[in-house]
Structure formats: C-alpha cells, structure tokens
Amino acid sequence: MFNFSNKTRRSAALATGASASVLLSVMASSAMAAPAPKPTPKPTAVACPATPGVTPTDITIGWIGSKSGPAATTFLGASQGAQLRVDQENAKGGVNGRKIKLNIYDDGTNPTQQISQVQKAIGDNIFGLTSTTSTVSMYPTLKEAGIPVTGFSNPAFGTDINAFGDAGATTSATPTFATTLVLEKQKQQGATKIAIINHATASAAASQNALANLVPVLGGMTTVLRIADSPAGAHDATSEALRIKNAGADSVNYSGYIDGAISLAQAIKQQGITLKSFAVAGLSDPAVLKTANGALDGALGQTYGTAPVGVNVRAVKTFASAMKAAGLNPYSPAAPLGYVGADLFIKGLKVAGKCPTRASFISELRKVSSYDGAGMLPGKVSFVPKGIMPNGNPIICNWFTAAKGTELTPDAKTTCGGKIIDTTTGKVIYS
C-alpha cells in the first residue's frame, strides 16, 4: 500500500614515433575542435503577476503551531519536521524554480495569540500556512482571506474550502459522524465498559463526543463515564482515576496532550485499577513510556494519522533516517505531522502551476484524489469535495502500536475496514 553517477570519462592519446612539437600541435588542434560542454539547464521561474509571498526566485509560507503553552510537548518536533521536508524540496531546486522559505509562528496554545500570529503572518506577506495545533481560532480569518492552510485534524479541515487535512477531511465538525476503527480494536482487547475522556479543546471534544455517540450504536460495550474537561497537560488526575474506578470502567479512550495521558495513567495505576484496554491518541514515542514509569504498559498507541516510526515502510524509514541525521527525534508524535503538512503544501504548490496564486492552489489541490503524504499515510486521501464532508472523505485506516515496558511495538500491518456511521440513524455512510 505504501510507496517510497557521476560518469567519468577518460580519454588517452597515445602518440609514438612523433616529436614533441608534433604532439603538441595535434593536442592543440584537438582542443580547438572539441565542442564546448553544454551546461545543464536549471529550472527558472516565469514572470508572474504579483501574488502574496511569491517572487521569481522564492515563495514564502508559514508554519504555525504550539512552540509554547500546554501543547508544546505534544507538538514537539512539528516545526522541525516541516522544515526538513522544505529543505528536501529545496535541495531538488524548489518548486518551478522557486525555493521555499518557511517562517515559524508560535500560537502559544492560546486563541488570542494564534489570531495575533496569523495577522503577523499576513503582514509578513506569506502565501499560505501549514499548521500543527489544536487551537482553532485562526480558521475563520484564513477562510475569509482565502489563505490556503494544511495541517492537523481540526473541524475546519472537513468544511473550509481553503483547509486541507494531512489525513483527509475531518468529520469533527459533525459530531454525529463517528469512525468505528478504534472502538472495534478496543472491543478485541476485551473492552465492555468504557470511559471516554478528553481535555477541553474543540478537536478533542468533537472526536470523543463522536465516540460516545457511537458506543450504543456499535453494541457490545457501554459508556460508563464521560469526562469532557480533563485538564490540559500534566495534572493531578487522582479525581479522574477515582471516577473511573467508581464507574466500574474496564477500559479508557483518552484524547488530549500526551502529558495529560501520562498523568491519568499514573493515577489509574496508583488507584490499583486494572484496565483491559487503554487507547491513547498521540502515543508514538517510546521515551514517553520511560517517563510514565510503567503506568502506560499495555496501552494502545495511535499516531495522529501517519504510519508509526518502526514499521517496515520505505517512506517512514527515510523520514526517520533524515530526522536522526538532523539530530531530531523521529518518534515525536507531531514531527511526522509537520513533515506531511509541509509535503501537502508542496503538493499544492506543484499543482497550482508556474504562476501559483492562493486561488489556484485551492482549486487545483481540490482536484487531487490520491494523496499519500509522501508515503507516510496508511491510505490514500482524496480532497475532491464529493464525500461525506464538504472537503471529501477521511482515511479509515490506522496503524496501532502496543506499549510493553519501554517499547512501542507496531502491529504487523495497518488496520483498515473501519466504517463511518451516522449515529443519529445507525447507518453506515462510508466504508
């Protein structure tokens, strides 16, 4: 499913029985007769109408995400992953003769700061943005201005024409739509009484509300506890663990910053609770297991949409090697997101034509029907606006990992076959 000399010519002139002057004459004549080597043509940008961020030699885009604030540790490495992908493209000459410049904007995990940073980016004359953030205040501004944005799962990526999700259209803008994949996996692990928990962000709340709506439709398990306001980041999770214990839950599905998951796992362990299944979104770095001191042993890991580092996939191996060569951690849950978000933006620039505009970027990328995230995604994405969401359909495959000791072991293969169900009717709307 996944995809990812210099020739030396030597010539010897052998002359025998000839004087040195004759030899020199022959060599001089040969040199005069030899054609001059033709230089390899370099791609050059054509003259284009004025467009924000675009010059004849380069194009300026921005990355925006949480370099500080509660989400900083969760999104660690995302900007570096984006820069790595940009550097790779620039090493090949850029896009249509233009090198890509990447500005970095820190939203501080704060809605007000995010708006301020977007206004700064617009003032800096950027062409568009790639994002790795759970903060959502910027999307109306970007939509109104017609500024293209690629990035991590937020409601806008399912609805806004200018927004392109790394793993396809998100369904979180419609909480009655729910994907069965992770709950089916937890059922296989023996889950029957589930606690569904998230911290208070729009994307996490939407995804977990969808799961809670799905449980009675799916059958075989019941939701015994719903916590929709778990504190963001590291915190004292004792009260949450006690609620899990008192509810009689035998499984947990958690969506939030990874530090919050560690806090919850440690509190569950301290309360002596044994779970059959503990699914954690964003659990992809083995170093996290050491931090948790065994509390996450047995947890079901999920990336944020890409195949996990450690699988036998060429593109993932190439990414991991490049990250390590740059002195970066490839296991960071957000690093692949930054990489794929930048790759998707580069794809948009390529299809936008030799004179890219924001409008051509959006219209042409909306025609792409088989995007694989440079081989990093567990399936193909269509951005054609003919799906269950205005922006198309999401991927319904995932590649799970299992935590044991200090190791995260990926499943032997990707898990597909999930369904998206409209929980108001119980009908399968996409599979």
N, C-alpha and C positions, 0 to 999 in steps of 0.2 A: 504493500500500500504506500510505502514511503519511498520517497526518492531523494537522493542527493547523488626546444632542444637546440640548445643552440647548436647549429651545424657549423662545423669548422671545415673550411675548405683549404686545402693545401695544394699549392702547385709548385713543382720543382722544375727548374730549367736546367738541363744538363748540356753543357757545351764541351765538346772535346775537339782538340786539334784546331782551336781558334785562338787568336791573340786576345789579349785583354781589351784592346781597343775595339775589336770587332764585337766582343761580348757586350761591352758597354753600349755600343751602337745598337745592337739587337734589343737590349733591355730598354733602352730609351725609346726605340721605335714601338716596342710592345706597350710601354706605358702610355705613349701618346695615343695608341689605337684602342686601349681598353676603355669601355664605356663607363661613365661615372655612375656609381650605385644610386638607385632611386630611394629617397627617404621614405620610410613608412608613413603613410598619411595618418594624421591624428584627427579624431572627431572634433569638429568645430560647431559651435552653436550658431544658428542663423539669427539674423536680425529680427527681433520680435517687438510687438507693441509693449508698452510699459505695463508691467504686471508686478504686484507686490512681491518682493523677495527674489525676483528673477533679474539677472544681468546676463550679458553674453558669456560670462565665464563661470558663474556660480548661481546657486539657488539656496536661499536661507530658510530653514524650517526650525521649529522649536520642539523640545521635549518638555512636558510639564508633568509633575508628579510630586510625591511626598519625600523630599530630602530631609525634612524635619517634621516634628509633631508625632502624634501617636502611631501613625502608619509608617514611620521612617524605616523601622527594622523590617517590616513586612515587605516593603518595596525596595529594599536594599539591592543595589546592583542593576536596577532597571535602566537608569540613565547611561550607565557604562555599557550595558548590552546594546542599547540603541546606538551609542557612539561606535561600538565595534562594527555593527552592520553598515553604518555610514562609511567608516574607514575602509571596509572591504570593497564597497562600491566605488569609492573614490580611487582606490588602488587600480581599478579597472578603467579609470578615465571618467568616472561620474556618469551622469545620465544625459545623453545627447550633447556631450562635450562640456557639460557644466558640472563642476564639483559641488558637493553638498556641504553646506555649513549647518551645524546643529547648535542652536542656543539652548541653554538649560534654564528652566524656570521652576522654582520651588513653591508649591502651593501650601506647604506647612500643615497639611491635613486640615485646612481651615477654609471654609467657604468664602469669607471676605478676602482673605489673602489670595485665594485662587482667582477671584474676579480681578483683583489688582494686578496679578501676574499676567493674566490674559490681556488686560489693557496695555500692560508694558510690552507684551509680545506684539500686539497690533501696532503700537508705537514704534517698535523696532522693525516694522515692515516685513514680518515673517510671511511666508507663503501659506503655511499651514502648521498644524501641530500633530505630534504623536504623544499619547498620554499613558501614564501608568499611575492611576489614582482611583480611590473610591469616593472622592469628593466630587459632587455633581453640579455645583453652582454655575460653572462656566458654560454649560452646553447651550442654554438659550441664547447667550451672546454670540457664540460661534455660529449657531444656526442662522440667526438674524443677519450676520455679516457674510454668510456664505463661505466661511472658512473651513476647509476640509480638516477632519481630525480622525486619526486612527487610534485604537487603544483597547484598554482593558474593559471587561464586562460591566457596563453601566446601562441603565434603561435607554439612554439616547441612541445607543448602537442598534437598537431594534426599531427605532421610529424616525430619527432625524436623517434626512436625505444626505446631509454632509458628513455623517458619522459612520465609520466603518469599524466593526468589531474585529479584533485579532482572530477570533474563532467564529466569526459569522454574526448574524443578527441575534441579539439577546432577546429573551422573552420576558425579562423582569418588568417591563412596562405593563405587562398583562399578567397579574399575579394568579389568574385562574388557569394559566398555561403552566404545566409542570412536566419536567423530564423524569422518567422512571428509573434511569440508569443507576444512580447511587442507592436509592432505596431497595432496588432489586438486589444489588450487591450486599447490602446490609441484611436483607432477609436471608440470603445464602449463608451469612455468618451466624444466623440464629436469632436476629432481632425480632421481637414481638411487641415490646412496649418501649416506645421511643420518646426521647426528649429532644426537641428541636430548638436550637439556641443560636442567636446571632447578636452581634453588637449593633449599636444603633447607627447604621449607615443605610442609605437608600437602597444600594445594590444588595447588601447582605439581607436586609429586611425583606426585600422583594423575593429573593430566591428562597428564603426559608418560609415565607408565607405560602409560596407555591408548593413547597414540600408538605407543609402542614395540611394544605387543601387536598393534596394528592393521597395522603395516607388512607383515608376511608374509602377512596375510590379504588386504590390498588388492592386493598384487602390483605389479610394475613398479619397485620400489625395495627396497633392503635397508638395515637399520640397521647401520652400521659402527662406531658409537661411542655409548655411553650414559653420560652423566655426570649423576648424581642429587644431587650435593652441591657444586655450584658455590657459592662464597662469596656471601653476600647483599650487595648494594650494590656500590659501586666497589671494585675489587681488581686485583691484578696477575694478568692472565689468560694470561700467556705459556705456562704449562704446559698450559692447556686448548687454546690455539691449536696448540701442538706436537702434542698428541694428535689434534686434528682433522686436521692435516697428515699425520701418520704413518698415520692410519687411511684416508687417501685419500678423505675425505668431499668431496662436491661440493655439499653443502647442509647447512644447520643449522636446527633448530627450537628456539628458546630461550624458556623461560618463567621469569621472575624479575623482580626490580626493574629499572627502566629503567637505573639507573646500572650495574648488572651487565652489561646488554646493551651499553652503550657500552664498558665495559672489554673485553669479549670481542671486539667489532667492531674496536677499535683494535689489539688483539693479533693478530687474524687479518690485518689489513692489514699490520702490521709483519713478519709472517712470510711475506708475499707470497702468501697463499692467495687463489685466485680461486674464488668460490662461484657456483653457478647460482641458488641460492635461499637467502635468509636470512630466516626468519619470526621476528618479534619481537612477543610479546604485550605490549600496552600502548603500542606506538609510535603516538602520535597528535599529538604536539606538534612542530611544525617547529623550535622552538628547540632541541630535542634534537639535531637534525641539525647545527646550528652547533657545539654542544658536542663532537660526535663528530668534527669536522674532516674530514668526508667519508668516515669509516670505515663509515657506515651507508648509503652511496649504493647504491641498488638494493634496499634491504631491503623486505620485505613487511610492511607495518604492519597490526596488528589492534588494535581497541579492546577494552575489557573487556566488550563486549556491546551498546553503543549504536551508532547511526549516527555516523560521524565528522563533526566540525565541518568545514564546507566543502562539504557536499553540498547539493543543491537540494531541501531538505525544510523545509517551513514551521516545524515544531516545533523543528528543530535551529537554524534561523536565529533564531527567537525566543529560544531559550536562549542562543545566542552573544551576541546583542544585549544581553540582560539582564545577562549576566556582564560584558561590556565596560562597560556603563553603571555597574555597581557597582565598576569598577576591578579586575576579576578576569580571570584567564586562562581562556578557554573551552576552550583546546586541552589543558589538563591532562588526562591520561588518566583521572584519578579524579573530576574535577569533575562530568561527566555521571552517574557512578555515584552520587555523593552526591545529586544532583538527582533522579534516578529512584528511588533508595531512599526519599527523603522523599516523593516523589509516590506511591509504592506504599503507604507508611504512611498517607498521607492517604486513599487509596482505601479502605484497611481501616477507617479511622475512619468514612468515609461509609457503608459497607455495614453497619457494626456497629450502627447505629440511634441514636436520640436519647439513649439511655442506654447508651453503649458500655461494655462490660466486656472484659477480656482474652479471655475465653472466646468472647464474641460476635464480637469482631474475628477470631479464628482461624477459627471455624466459618463465618462469612459470607464471609470472603475466600477460603476454600477452595471456595466455590461460583462464584467469578469465572472465566470461561472465555475471555475475550477482552481481556486487558490489553495495552496498547501503550506503557506508560511515558511517558504524555503525548505520544505520537507520536515518542519518541526511540529506540524499538527497531526493529530490522529485521524484525520479525514480531510475531505475536500470541502471548501467553502464556496458558496455562490452568493454574490452580492446583488444579483438580479432581483429587483423589487417585485417578485412574484412568488411569495411564500406565505407562511402563516403570520409573519410580521411584515410591516411595510418595507423593511430593508432586506427581506429574504428569509432564509432558514438558518438555524444554528447547526453546529456539529452535534450529532447524537452518539458520539464515541468518546471514550475516556480510557486512560491508561493508569490503572491503580497501582499503588505500592503498599507493601506491608512493613510495618515497623517491628523490628526484633532486635533487642539490645541496642546497639548503636548503629545498626544498619537499616537502610530502607531498601527493600528488595522489590523491584518492579515485577508485575505479573509477566508471564511468558509472552503474552500478546495483548494488544488493545482489546477493550471490551466494547463491542458495538451491539446493535439490536435494540437500543433503547427506544422508547416511544415518548412522544409529547401528547399529553392528554389535556383536554379541556375539562377541568374539574367540575364545572357547573353542569355539564351534560354527561360526563364519564366517557365521552367519545375520544378515540384516538384521532388526532388531527395531523400527525406527522410521524413517520417511522422510516 
